[in-house]
Amino acid sequence: MRLRRALALRRGGAALPMACLVLCGLGSSPGRCDNWHGSVRSKVQVDNRYTLRNAHVFGELWGQGFYDNSQEDLHGAVEFVTRTGYQPDGGGVAGLYQAFVEKGFDSLNTRVKLGRFQRTDNLGLYLVDGGAVAYASDDKGWGFDAYAGHPSRYDHVISVEGKFVGGLEGRAQWTPDWGWGSDGPSLSRIDVRGGYQYFWRDLSQSAFDYSPYTGYGGSASGNVNSGALIGDTGLQGAVASSYLAYGGSKPWGSSLQRLYFATTGAGRLGLWRNSDYEMGVLGTYRADREAFENIRLNGQLDLTNAVRVRGSYEYFQPRDPILTFREKFYSAYALGEQTLARTRIQHEPVKNFNYYVGGLASSRQGYDGYGGELGANYVFNPNFGLIGEFDYMSLGPETASSFYLSSTHTVNSRLQMRVNTALRFEDKILYGFNRAVGAEIEAFYMLRNNLVLNVAGSYVWYTRILDEYLGAVQVIYYFDNFKPKGM
């Protein structure tokens, strides 16, 4: 069920004000522009989504603290979380999500970051204990980033955990403003990015190291019983199928080497007025397997000031049974090779109202599929908006159609509410026909200018599988020591 979560809470790893004071003390002297800010969040939640059986209650203290000094170009952050009660990866847990210091060196056009920090790339969302260096030319036209360290998974996200990750990425931008006649085609901007990444994991451990779903592998955060979330044959079945798909050999190795690239060009087609366009291509090549993981082509063209056409084509081939952060969005189709083509027309006939209609075609594992989508977004006033969407997908013997309705209403200066509803009909090989009806409501109420109460709840009713629900209450406290420039 693709019920869209409206729980857009300010996340962070918890940071206590004392941690911020420590950061502020880094070279602090009278008259300097030292600013620090952050928040502390306490939450109680009841949730059955991890087990799809009985509800479990847990408490959480989650905060964050940031330090900035614009004069010295010095920055830092500390984030950590503590939980108690039931967790899918064990009982109570305390984790440090970020603790880094970042310093800019203007004379070298370089920034250096050291400590534990978050990173998102081809491997997904994960943490790195190490360092990163970023260089940018004087005109910001080109630069490069380098990073290296020990990777670990990020909370309950299925991502990577290994011994070492490192990479180098370069980027460049040109504004050539090439044109063919006053009314002809033009190319006004070119962006190029590419890099290399090396990842190494210890295969003397369990094949996938730690998984929050099966509890396999050694981890200080504890284990849970196999099959607690997806059943005894879920992930294990995917592993076995993967063995068969690749001739009985493990589809993973001790090291992964990726080359990736992305190029974007923008300009004006010149055949009619307002014919701005943008085209791009990106891809990832696995050097250790001598095969592409994905290739994506995309483009957009303005037909008029109010009408835009978008299109994309992607070849995608995840090879590991555990999908990365990015690959999870494709898991509804298959673990194996697949292609997906999309096209969409967007129209904004009047201010504050726009709609779109589109189609898609997919191919995977011998099946060809097609689908369509349409949606509309209307902003009644700055305090109230409404979004409606419908999509349909048929892929081989499976079909799914979904309706979504979402609204956001700022009642007054203290209260904001969000409501999401969804209806889905699907016919799957695994469990046959299933209907899902979901609703979610969330409210934010400002008790004081730095204290916010947040209440949220959701429930999804299914006809073929167990219902799921969530309820949460939290209080968020914001603190800061902001000083404008010149003070």
C-alpha positions as CSV (number, residue, x, y, z in Angstrom):
1,M,0.0,0.0,0.0
2,R,1.5,3.3,-1.1
3,L,-0.1,5.4,1.5
4,R,1.9,8.6,1.5
5,R,3.3,9.4,4.9
6,A,2.7,12.9,6.1
7,L,4.8,12.4,9.1
8,A,7.3,15.1,8.0
9,L,9.0,15.5,11.3
10,R,12.3,17.2,11.8
11,R,14.7,14.3,12.2
12,G,18.1,14.4,13.6
13,G,20.2,12.4,15.9
14,A,19.8,13.7,19.3
15,A,22.0,16.5,20.5
16,L,21.9,18.0,23.9
17,P,22.6,21.7,24.4
18,M,25.8,20.8,26.2
19,A,27.1,19.2,23.0
20,C,26.5,22.4,21.1
21,L,28.3,24.3,23.8
22,V,31.3,22.0,23.2
23,L,31.2,22.7,19.5
24,C,30.9,26.5,20.2
25,G,34.0,26.3,22.2
26,L,36.1,25.3,19.2
27,G,38.4,28.3,18.9
28,S,35.8,30.6,20.3
29,S,36.9,34.1,21.1
30,P,35.1,37.4,22.0
31,G,33.5,39.2,19.1
32,R,33.2,36.2,16.9
33,C,30.0,35.3,15.2
34,D,29.3,31.9,16.9
35,N,25.8,30.6,16.3
36,W,24.3,27.3,17.5
37,H,20.9,25.9,17.2
38,G,19.1,22.5,17.4
39,S,16.1,20.6,18.9
40,V,15.3,17.8,21.3
41,R,12.3,15.6,20.5
42,S,10.6,13.1,22.8
43,K,8.1,10.7,21.4
44,V,5.9,7.7,22.4
45,Q,4.7,5.5,19.6
46,V,2.5,2.4,19.2
47,D,3.1,0.5,16.0
48,N,2.4,-2.9,14.5
49,R,4.2,-2.4,11.1
50,Y,7.4,-4.1,12.1
51,T,5.7,-7.4,13.0
52,L,2.2,-7.0,11.4
53,R,0.9,-8.8,14.5
54,N,0.6,-7.3,17.9
55,A,1.2,-3.6,18.6
56,H,4.4,-2.6,20.3
57,V,5.0,0.6,22.3
58,F,8.4,2.3,22.5
59,G,9.7,5.7,23.6
60,E,12.3,7.8,21.9
61,L,14.5,10.8,22.7
62,W,15.9,12.3,19.6
63,G,17.7,15.6,19.2
64,Q,20.2,17.5,17.2
65,G,22.6,20.4,17.6
66,F,24.5,22.5,15.0
67,Y,27.3,25.0,15.3
68,D,28.1,27.7,12.7
69,N,30.8,30.4,12.5
70,S,30.5,32.3,9.2
71,Q,33.6,34.4,9.8
72,E,35.9,31.3,10.3
73,D,33.8,29.1,8.0
74,L,33.7,26.5,10.8
75,H,30.7,24.2,11.3
76,G,29.8,21.2,13.3
77,A,26.9,18.9,14.3
78,V,26.1,16.3,16.9
79,E,23.1,14.0,16.6
80,F,22.1,10.9,18.6
81,V,19.0,9.0,19.6
82,T,18.0,6.8,22.6
83,R,15.1,4.4,22.5
84,T,13.4,2.1,25.0
85,G,10.8,-0.6,24.5
86,Y,10.3,-2.9,21.5
87,Q,12.5,-2.4,18.5
88,P,12.7,-4.6,15.4
89,D,16.5,-4.9,15.9
90,G,16.4,-5.5,19.7
91,G,15.4,-3.8,22.8
92,G,16.6,-0.4,24.0
93,V,19.2,1.2,21.8
94,A,21.3,4.4,21.7
95,G,23.0,5.5,18.6
96,L,25.2,8.4,17.4
97,Y,24.1,9.5,14.0
98,Q,26.4,12.4,13.4
99,A,29.4,14.0,15.1
100,F,31.5,16.0,12.7
101,V,33.5,19.2,12.3
102,E,33.7,20.9,8.9
103,K,36.2,23.7,8.0
104,G,36.5,25.8,4.9
105,F,39.8,27.1,3.6
106,D,39.2,30.0,1.3
107,S,42.8,30.3,0.1
108,L,42.7,26.7,-1.1
109,N,39.0,26.7,-2.2
110,T,38.7,23.6,-0.1
111,R,36.4,22.2,2.6
112,V,37.3,19.4,5.0
113,K,34.9,17.3,7.0
114,L,36.0,14.9,9.7
115,G,34.0,12.6,12.0
116,R,30.8,10.7,11.5
117,F,28.5,12.0,8.8
118,Q,25.6,10.9,6.6
119,R,26.0,10.1,3.0
120,T,23.6,9.1,0.2
121,D,24.9,7.7,-3.1
122,N,24.7,4.4,-5.2
123,L,25.0,2.4,-2.0
124,G,22.0,4.0,-0.4
125,L,21.7,6.1,2.8
126,Y,24.4,5.2,5.3
127,L,26.9,6.6,7.8
128,V,30.6,7.1,7.3
129,D,33.2,7.3,10.1
130,G,36.0,9.1,8.3
131,G,36.6,12.2,6.3
132,A,35.7,14.1,3.1
133,V,37.4,16.8,1.1
134,A,35.6,19.1,-1.4
135,Y,37.3,21.4,-3.8
136,A,35.7,24.1,-6.0
137,S,37.3,26.4,-8.5
138,D,37.2,30.2,-8.1
139,D,34.4,30.5,-10.6
140,K,32.6,27.4,-9.2
141,G,32.7,26.0,-12.7
142,W,34.3,22.8,-11.7
143,G,35.4,20.8,-8.6
144,F,35.8,17.4,-7.0
145,D,34.9,15.6,-3.8
146,A,36.8,12.7,-2.2
147,Y,35.7,10.7,0.8
148,A,36.8,7.6,2.7
149,G,36.0,5.8,5.9
150,H,34.2,3.0,7.6
151,P,30.5,2.6,6.5
152,S,27.6,1.5,8.7
153,R,23.8,1.3,8.1
154,Y,21.5,4.1,9.0
155,D,18.9,3.1,11.6
156,H,16.2,0.8,10.1
157,V,17.1,1.6,6.5
158,I,18.2,-1.4,4.5
159,S,21.6,-0.1,3.4
160,V,25.2,-1.1,3.6
161,E,27.5,-2.1,6.4
162,G,31.1,-3.0,5.6
163,K,34.7,-2.4,6.4
164,F,35.7,0.4,4.0
165,V,34.2,2.8,1.4
166,G,36.0,5.4,-0.6
167,G,35.4,7.4,-3.7
168,L,36.3,10.4,-5.9
169,E,33.7,12.4,-7.8
170,G,34.3,15.3,-10.3
171,R,31.8,17.8,-11.6
172,A,31.8,20.7,-14.1
173,Q,29.4,23.2,-15.5
174,W,29.6,25.3,-18.6
175,T,27.3,28.1,-19.9
176,P,28.4,28.2,-23.6
177,D,25.3,29.9,-24.8
178,W,25.7,28.3,-28.2
179,G,23.0,29.2,-30.7
180,W,22.1,28.7,-34.4
181,G,20.5,32.0,-35.5
182,S,18.4,34.4,-33.5
183,D,15.4,32.0,-33.7
184,G,17.2,28.7,-34.0
185,P,18.1,26.0,-31.4
186,S,20.4,26.9,-28.6
187,L,22.4,25.2,-25.8
188,S,22.8,27.4,-22.8
189,R,24.0,25.1,-20.0
190,I,25.9,21.8,-19.7
191,D,26.4,19.9,-16.4
192,V,28.8,16.9,-16.2
193,R,29.4,14.7,-13.2
194,G,31.3,11.4,-12.8
195,G,33.2,9.4,-10.3
196,Y,34.6,6.1,-9.0
197,Q,33.6,4.3,-5.8
198,Y,35.2,1.3,-4.0
199,F,33.4,-0.6,-1.3
200,W,34.8,-3.6,0.7
201,R,33.0,-5.9,3.1
202,D,34.2,-8.8,5.2
203,L,32.7,-12.1,3.8
204,S,33.9,-14.0,6.9
205,Q,30.7,-12.5,8.5
206,S,27.2,-13.5,7.5
207,A,26.5,-13.1,3.8
208,F,24.7,-9.8,4.2
209,D,26.2,-8.8,7.5
210,Y,23.4,-7.4,9.7
211,S,19.8,-7.2,8.5
212,P,17.1,-5.5,10.6
213,Y,14.5,-7.8,9.0
214,T,16.0,-11.2,9.7
215,G,18.5,-10.5,12.5
216,Y,21.2,-12.3,10.7
217,G,24.8,-11.3,11.2
218,G,26.6,-9.9,14.2
219,S,25.5,-6.5,15.5
220,A,25.8,-4.7,18.8
221,S,22.2,-3.6,18.4
222,G,20.9,-7.1,18.8
223,N,18.9,-9.6,16.8
224,V,15.3,-10.6,16.3
225,N,13.7,-13.9,15.4
226,S,14.0,-14.8,11.8
227,G,10.8,-14.0,9.8
228,A,9.4,-11.6,12.4
229,L,8.6,-9.1,9.7
230,I,8.4,-10.8,6.3
231,G,7.9,-14.4,7.0
232,D,10.4,-17.3,7.2
233,T,10.7,-17.5,3.4
234,G,10.7,-13.8,2.6
235,L,14.3,-12.7,2.4
236,Q,15.7,-16.2,2.6
237,G,13.6,-17.1,-0.4
238,A,14.9,-14.1,-2.3
239,V,18.4,-15.3,-1.5
240,A,17.7,-18.8,-2.7
241,S,16.1,-17.5,-5.9
242,S,19.1,-15.3,-6.5
243,Y,21.5,-18.3,-6.1
244,L,19.5,-20.1,-8.8
245,A,19.3,-17.0,-11.1
246,Y,23.1,-16.7,-11.1
247,G,24.0,-20.4,-11.5
248,G,24.2,-21.3,-7.9
249,S,27.0,-18.8,-7.1
250,K,26.7,-15.9,-4.7
251,P,25.8,-12.7,-6.5
252,W,27.9,-10.6,-4.2
253,G,31.6,-10.3,-3.6
254,S,34.1,-8.9,-1.1
255,S,34.5,-5.7,-3.0
256,L,32.3,-3.6,-5.3
257,Q,33.7,-1.1,-7.8
258,R,31.3,1.4,-9.4
259,L,31.8,4.0,-12.1
260,Y,29.0,6.5,-12.5
261,F,28.3,9.4,-14.7
262,A,25.6,12.1,-15.4
263,T,25.3,14.7,-18.0
264,T,22.6,17.4,-18.4
265,G,22.1,19.9,-21.2
266,A,19.5,22.8,-21.3
267,G,18.6,25.4,-23.8
268,R,15.8,26.4,-26.2
269,L,14.6,24.4,-29.2
270,G,13.7,27.6,-31.2
271,L,10.9,26.1,-33.3
272,W,8.3,28.1,-31.4
273,R,8.1,30.6,-28.5
274,N,8.8,29.4,-25.0
275,S,10.4,26.1,-26.3
276,D,12.8,25.6,-23.4
277,Y,14.2,22.1,-23.1
278,E,16.4,20.0,-20.8
279,M,17.9,16.6,-21.5
280,G,20.0,14.2,-19.4
281,V,21.6,10.8,-19.2
282,L,23.0,9.0,-16.2
283,G,24.2,5.6,-15.4
284,T,26.2,3.3,-13.1
285,Y,28.6,0.7,-14.3
286,R,29.8,-2.2,-12.0
287,A,33.5,-2.6,-12.9
288,D,33.8,-5.8,-10.7
289,R,31.0,-7.4,-12.8
290,E,31.6,-5.7,-16.1
291,A,27.9,-4.8,-16.4
292,F,25.6,-1.7,-16.1
293,E,23.4,-1.5,-13.1
294,N,21.2,1.2,-14.5
295,I,21.0,3.7,-17.4
296,R,18.5,6.5,-17.4
297,L,17.5,8.9,-20.2
298,N,15.2,11.8,-19.4
299,G,14.0,15.1,-20.9
300,Q,11.4,17.8,-20.7
301,L,10.1,20.3,-23.2
302,D,7.9,23.4,-22.7
303,L,5.2,23.6,-25.4
304,T,3.9,26.9,-24.0
305,N,4.2,28.9,-20.8
306,A,1.5,26.6,-19.3
307,V,2.2,23.2,-20.9
308,R,5.3,21.0,-20.3
309,V,6.1,17.5,-21.5
310,R,8.3,15.1,-19.6
311,G,9.7,11.7,-20.6
312,S,12.2,9.1,-19.3
313,Y,13.5,5.6,-20.1
314,E,15.5,3.5,-17.7
315,Y,17.2,0.2,-17.7
316,F,17.6,-1.2,-14.2
317,Q,19.3,-4.4,-13.0
318,P,19.7,-4.8,-9.2
319,R,21.9,-7.8,-8.5
320,D,21.8,-8.3,-4.7
321,P,18.9,-9.8,-2.8
322,I,19.0,-6.9,-0.3
323,L,18.0,-3.7,-2.2
324,T,19.8,-0.4,-1.6
325,F,17.9,2.7,-0.5
326,R,17.3,3.7,-4.2
327,E,16.5,0.2,-5.3
328,K,13.7,-0.2,-2.8
329,F,11.5,2.1,-4.9
330,Y,11.7,-0.5,-7.7
331,S,11.1,-3.6,-5.5
332,A,7.4,-3.6,-6.5
333,Y,8.4,-4.7,-10.0
334,A,11.2,-7.3,-9.5
335,L,14.7,-7.9,-8.2
336,G,16.0,-8.8,-11.6
337,E,16.5,-6.9,-14.9
338,Q,13.8,-4.5,-16.0
339,T,13.0,-1.5,-18.1
340,L,10.6,1.4,-17.5
341,A,9.5,4.2,-19.8
342,R,7.4,7.1,-18.7
343,T,5.8,10.1,-20.4
344,R,3.8,12.9,-18.8
345,I,2.1,16.2,-19.9
346,Q,1.6,18.9,-17.3
347,H,-0.7,21.8,-17.7
348,E,-1.3,24.9,-15.5
349,P,-4.4,26.6,-17.0
350,V,-4.8,29.1,-14.2
351,K,-2.7,30.2,-11.2
352,N,-2.7,27.9,-8.2
353,F,-4.1,24.9,-10.3
354,N,-2.2,22.4,-12.3
355,Y,-2.9,18.8,-13.5
356,Y,-1.0,16.1,-15.4
357,V,-1.7,13.0,-17.4
358,G,0.8,10.3,-18.3
359,G,1.6,6.7,-19.3
360,L,4.2,4.2,-18.6
361,A,5.5,0.9,-20.1
362,S,7.5,-1.7,-18.3
363,S,9.3,-5.0,-19.1
364,R,10.8,-7.5,-16.7
365,Q,11.4,-11.3,-16.5
366,G,9.5,-12.1,-19.7
367,Y,6.5,-9.8,-18.9
368,D,5.5,-6.7,-20.6
369,G,3.3,-4.2,-18.8
370,Y,1.7,-0.8,-19.2
371,G,0.0,1.8,-17.0
372,G,-1.3,5.3,-16.7
373,E,-1.5,8.1,-14.2
374,L,-3.3,11.4,-13.7
375,G,-3.4,14.0,-10.9
376,A,-4.3,17.5,-10.0
377,N,-3.0,20.1,-7.4
378,Y,-5.2,23.0,-6.3
379,V,-4.1,25.7,-3.8
380,F,-7.4,27.3,-2.6
381,N,-5.4,29.9,-0.6
382,P,-2.0,30.1,1.1
383,N,-3.4,28.1,4.1
384,F,-5.2,25.3,2.3
385,G,-4.2,22.9,-0.6
386,L,-5.6,19.8,-2.1
387,I,-3.8,17.0,-4.1
388,G,-5.5,14.1,-5.9
389,E,-3.9,11.3,-7.9
390,F,-4.7,8.1,-9.7
391,D,-2.4,5.5,-11.2
392,Y,-2.8,2.1,-12.8
393,M,-0.3,-0.6,-13.6
394,S,-0.7,-4.0,-15.4
395,L,2.4,-6.2,-15.5
396,G,2.0,-9.7,-16.8
397,P,-0.7,-11.4,-14.6
398,E,-0.6,-8.7,-11.9
399,T,-2.6,-5.5,-11.8
400,A,-2.9,-2.6,-9.4
401,S,-4.9,0.7,-9.3
402,S,-4.6,3.4,-6.7
403,F,-6.4,6.6,-5.7
404,Y,-4.9,9.2,-3.4
405,L,-6.2,12.4,-1.8
406,S,-4.1,14.6,0.4
407,S,-4.7,18.0,2.0
408,T,-2.8,20.4,4.2
409,H,-4.6,23.1,6.2
410,T,-3.0,25.8,8.3
411,V,-5.9,26.6,10.7
412,N,-4.2,29.5,12.4
413,S,-0.8,30.7,13.5
414,R,-0.5,27.9,16.0
415,L,-2.2,24.9,14.3
416,Q,-1.4,23.0,11.1
417,M,-3.2,19.8,10.0
418,R,-2.5,17.2,7.3
419,V,-4.8,14.5,6.1
420,N,-4.0,11.7,3.6
421,T,-6.4,9.0,2.3
422,A,-5.8,6.2,-0.2
423,L,-7.7,3.4,-1.9
424,R,-5.9,0.6,-3.7
425,F,-7.1,-2.5,-5.6
426,E,-4.5,-5.1,-6.6
427,D,-4.4,-8.6,-7.9
428,K,-1.1,-10.4,-7.1
429,I,0.2,-13.9,-7.8
430,L,1.3,-14.2,-4.2
431,Y,-2.0,-13.6,-2.4
432,G,-4.7,-12.9,-5.1
433,F,-7.1,-10.0,-5.0
434,N,-6.6,-7.4,-2.2
435,R,-8.3,-4.2,-1.4
436,A,-6.6,-1.6,0.8
437,V,-8.1,1.5,2.4
438,G,-5.9,3.9,4.3
439,A,-6.2,7.1,6.3
440,E,-3.7,9.2,8.1
441,I,-4.0,12.4,10.1
442,E,-1.4,14.6,11.7
443,A,-1.5,17.8,13.6
444,F,1.2,20.3,14.8
445,Y,0.3,22.7,17.6
446,M,2.7,25.4,18.8
447,L,2.5,25.6,22.5
448,R,5.2,28.3,22.6
449,N,7.4,29.8,19.9
450,N,10.0,27.1,20.7
451,L,7.8,24.2,21.8
452,V,5.6,22.1,19.4
453,L,3.2,19.3,20.1
454,N,2.8,16.8,17.3
455,V,0.1,14.1,17.2
456,A,-0.2,11.5,14.3
457,G,-2.1,8.4,13.6
458,S,-2.8,6.1,10.6
459,Y,-4.6,2.9,9.8
460,V,-4.7,0.7,6.7
461,W,-7.4,-1.9,6.3
462,Y,-6.6,-4.9,4.0
463,T,-8.9,-7.7,2.8
464,R,-6.1,-10.3,2.3
465,I,-3.3,-9.4,4.7
466,L,-3.3,-8.1,8.2
467,D,-4.1,-4.5,8.9
468,E,-1.4,-2.0,10.0
469,Y,-1.6,1.0,12.2
470,L,0.5,3.6,13.9
471,G,-0.1,6.2,16.6
472,A,2.4,8.7,18.0
473,V,2.6,11.7,20.3
474,Q,5.7,13.8,20.5
475,V,7.0,17.1,21.9
476,I,9.7,19.1,20.1
477,Y,11.8,21.7,21.8
478,Y,13.9,24.1,19.7
479,F,16.8,26.0,21.1
480,D,19.2,28.4,19.4
481,N,21.8,31.1,20.1
482,F,21.5,32.9,16.7
483,K,23.5,36.1,16.2
484,P,23.1,38.2,13.0
485,K,26.2,39.3,11.1
486,G,28.1,42.1,12.7
487,M,27.3,41.3,16.3
